[in-house]
């Protein structure tokens, strides 16, 4: 069976230390550790993590050591992120969120996982991102929260 390639944004890593999100963020990190899923990170996350607390940086470093695929920012992703801006899907203040979406789209990941319910994990936004993605020849991007993806805490049927 093909291992699912999952792009996570910085909120998932930070969520490991937030009481509201820790159970599911840590569950997803455990899934990466056990090889259930393949982690995908990016240069954008690397830049965002520089100012993060040491414990967050430690989780990031561990993910890198688990053979995470690191996505580089290329023209195709920048073009998509710009298009999200032109269409008013995100405001310029949240360009980085659009860049996460664009990177994951161009890399044809299986899923993007985030705790960002304001700009990323929102039905209306997902539809708008995907309308642009399809128009530009990419497949629709599946976007979920860690709670919906991790195998942690699932009971056997």
C-alpha positions, 0 to 999 in steps of 0.5 A: 500500500502506498504511504500517504505523503502529508504536508504539514504546516507550522501550526501542526508542530506548534500544536504538539505543545498546545493543550487544545491540539496536543493529543492529535498533533502528537498522534500525527507525529507518532504516525510519522515516526512509525512510518504510517505517513511520509512527512513533507515540510518546506522552506517556508516552514523552516523560515517560520520555525526559526523564531519558535521555542526550542521544543517546537524546533526540536519536533521540526528537527526530528521530522527532518531526520525522519526522511521528510521530503523538503519542498523548495519554493519554485516559480510554479508555487509562487504563481499559484500563491499570487493567484490566490491573492489576486482572487482575494482568497487570502489577504496579503497579510496571509500570503504565507498561508497561501504559499503552504497551499501552493507548495502542497498543490504543486508537489501533488501531496496526498493531504495538507494538514493544518490547525489554521481554521481561519485561512486554510482548513475552511470549506469555503477557502478549500473550494476557492483554492481548488478552483484555482488549482484545477484552472491551472491544471493541478489536482484538487488538494485535500485539506484536513486537521490532524484530528481527522488524519492521525491514527492515534486513538482510533478504535479497531472496528 
